Amino acid sequence: MQRFEEKTVLITGGAGGMGVSHLRGFLSEGANVVIGDVRDERGRAIAADLGTHAHYVHLDVTSEADWQKAITETERLFGPISVLVNNAGILSRSATIEKSDPGDFRHVLDVNLTGSYLGIRATVPSLRCSSAPTRRPSSPARSSSPTAACCSVRPWPPARPRTRAERGKDKPCRSPCTPASTRSSTPAPDRPAHPASAPSPAVTPPRSGRSSTTAWPR
């Protein structure tokens, strides 16, 4: 079985560059891929070349409305989204920061940073549907953060917590501050004496004609 068989992958910026290599990689593992981009003609041509398991949708990552349309169309064709690849990104047109345009800088942030945030925010419900058999969202009532309920998941069923005795078996405590009743009873192996504790060898002064009263280091 291929790793992404029957899975749906939405890739932004998929009409060129690394996006195309992502598409081919997921397709080779059995996935259905959706290309999200603003280069419509090129995106449709790539989807047609890749076959029936690929589809193109117009997606400006800075537009919340475009995200909703892309997700709706993806789910209609292939089902819930299993993987979102936020690949879309642009570079600043300015050569140096002193000659840069603040509006251009904000546009770079909108695409590269805010676009990824909007994509994750819009795709979370679909991702949850795709992973529902093995994972479920954490309970809002148990979280102190207002965003934790929509951004976190945990394995289900939860693993049984280990007892103190089981944790102690992994790494016995040898701290001298630990009460004697909790220390490990295994005797420590014999260790050779530290070189610093061995007696220093006697230093014999060279026969160079110096006085016998010269003090030599020990």
N, C-alpha and C positions, 0 to 999 in steps of 0.2 A: 504493500500500500504506500502511495506517495504521501509525503509529509503534509501537503496542503490539499489533499483530495476533498472535494465538496466544500471547500472553504472559499470565502469571498474576500478579495483584497481590493481596497480602494487606494490608489496611488495618485497623489497630487503632483503636478509638474511632470506628468508621464508622457508628454509629447516630444520629449527630447532629452539628450544627455543621459544622466544616470537613471532617469525615470524609465527609459526604454529597457535598460539592462535589468532593472527591477521587475518590469513586466515579464520579460522572457524568463527570468529566474523563477518567479512564482508559477508561471504557466508550465514550466518543465516539471514542477512538483505537483501538478494536478489542480491548481487553483483557478477560480474564475476571477479575472482581473477587470477593474474599471479604471479607465484613464480619466483623471480630472485635470483640465488645463483650460487656458484661455485661447490657445492656438487651435481653433476649431477644425480648420481644413486639414492640418497636419495630424491632429489627434484622430480624426475619423479615418484617415488613410492608414494610420498605424493599427487601429482596431480592426479594420477590414483585412489587413495583411496577417494579423495574428489569428484570426479565425473566430469561431462561434463562442469561444470562452472569453472573449475580450469585448469590451464595450466602451464607448467614449461618452462623457458628459461634460458640458461646459461648466467650469468651476473656477470662479474668482475667489481665492481663499480669504480675501478680506471682506467678503459679502456673506452675511449670515443667511440671507435668502438663497444664495447659490448653494450653500452647504445643505440646507434642508431639501432643495430640489434634487441635488446629487444623491443624497442618502435615500430619498424616496424612490428614485428611479433604480438605484442599485438594488434595493430590497425587492422591488417589483420583478426585476429580471433574475437575480441570483439568490435572494434571501438575505438574512442578516449579515452584517459585515463582521468578519473574523479578524481582519488585520487592517489597520490604517497606517499608511506610509506617508508622513509629512515631508515630501521630497521637494515641494515647490520652494524656490528661493531666487533672489535677484541680487545683483551687485550694485553698488553706488556708481553713478556715472561721473562722479567727481574724482579728479586725479589726486588731489591733496585735500586735507581737512580744512585748511585755511581758505581754499577756494570752493568749498562745498556749499551746497544749497540746503538749508534746514528742511525745506519741503521734501527734497529728494531723500534726505536722511530719514524723515518720518515715514516715507513710502517704503523704504527698505525695512524698517521695523514693522510696519503694517503687514508686509508680505511674509517676512522671515520669522517674526516672533508672534504677532497677534494672529496671523493666519493659522499657525499651528495650534494656538490656544482655542480659537473658534472651532477648528476641526475636531479636536479632542472633545470639546464641550458638546458639540452636536452629535458626535458619533457614539458617545458612551451608551445611550439606550440600546442602540443596535448591537454594540459589542456585548452587552449584557445578555441580550437574547441569544446571541451566537454561543455564549459560554454557559448558558443556564444549566445544562445537565451536570456540569462538574463544579461550577462556582456560583456563589450568590453574593449580592451586595451586603456589606455589613449593616447592622441595624442602626437607623438614625438615632434611636433612643439611647444607644450606648456610646454615642460620639459627642464630644464637646465642640467639635468644629462643624460649622454649617456646611462646609464643602466636602467633608469626609464621606458623607453618605453617598454622594454622586461620583466620587473619584476613587474609592477604595473597594477592594474585593478581598475575600479570604477563602481558603479551601473549605469544602464541606463534604463529609462531616468533619468537625474539628478534631485535631489530634488530642489524645488523652495526655494531660500534663504529667510529667514525671514526678515521682515522689522525691523527697530529700535524700533518701537512702540510694535511689537509683542514680541521682546526680552525683552523689559522693563516690560511686563506683568508677565513674569516668576519670576523675582526677583527685586522688586522695590529698587532703590538705596536710601540709607539713609545717605550717606556720607555728612558731614558738608561742604566739599569742592565743592559739586555739586551745580550748580546754582539753585536758588529757583524755577525757572520755570520747572525744570525737577525732582524735588523731589516729593516723594509720598505725597498726601494730606491726607492719612489715619492717624488719630491721634494715637499716641503711647498709649498703655494701661497704666493705673496707676500701678505703681510699688511700693512695700513696701520700706520703708527707709532701706538703707544699715545698717547692724549691726554696722559698724564702725562709722556711723554718729550719733548713739544714745548716750545719755549721759551715762557716766560711773557710775555704782552704787557706793555709798559711802562705803568706807572701814572702818569697825569698828575694832579698835585694840582689841586684846584679853586681858582679865583681868588677866595678869600674874604678876602684881606687878611692871611693868616697869614704868619709869617716864612718866608723861603725855606729856613731851616735845619731845618724840620720834617721828620722822618724818615717816609717813607711806605712801607708794606709793598710788597714786590716779589712 
